[in-house]
Amino acid sequence: MPISDLIYFIFEIIGTVAFAVSGAMVAIKKKVDIFGVLVLSSATALGGGMIRDIIIGYLPPRMFSDYRYVLAALISALVVFITAFIFRKWYQKSAAVVDSINNIFDAIGLGIFTVTGAKVAIESGFTQNGILVVCLGVLTGVGGGLLRDVMLCEIPFVLKKRIYAIASILGGVLYHILITYSVEVRIATIASVVLVFVIRILATVLKLDLPRVKLEEN
């Protein structure tokens, strides 16, 4: 395997694990059973990539042809579930710590999958279509979380809280610009992932939200 492909594989596994952990934590918070944790965790980790592949006509989606990603998601979810089950008293009392850990893993996954989605779009021949490249990057980054929240009958996190999709959009734009101007792929990847991660963490720490109309309840 060429070194560049190996680096991207490692990045994708890290992103899969990060989103799987984040999805498992959300599922446990919603008090679903172990099967629910596995399903919601897998949807969070793999759903965005599946949506992306369907849009560009890559069938069956990669998650069904390379089981390493599915296994990584399921193992990560099991580790989180077992940890929360064994240390449930600490887990319940440490809600703030758990949320902080969740945000960090979520930010890592968002950055990596945004770049992965943009990379797939470029490799599929859409380099000149910047809007499509960025949209596929964003879909890969936020699509899994959207599926998870819909399955939980929740308003998707991306539509109501913090600077989430905006961070993904900016990361996708940066990656596309750097690749268009022939910046070395590894530099473009690291720069874009770091940008998304920093924006997400800053938005969480500073409690930054997009403007909304706040109506008084009767």
Secondary structure by P-SEA (a helix, b strand, c coil): ccaaaaaaaaaaaaaaaaaaaaaaaaaaaacccaaaaaaaaaaaacaaaaaaaaaaccccccccccaaaaaaaaaaaaaaaaaaaaaaaaaaaaaaaaaaaaaaaaaaaaaaaaaaaaaaaaaaccccaaaaaaaaaaaaacaaaaaaaaaaccccccccccaaaaaaaaaaaaaaaaaaacccaaaaaaaaaaaaaaaaaaaaaacccccccccccc
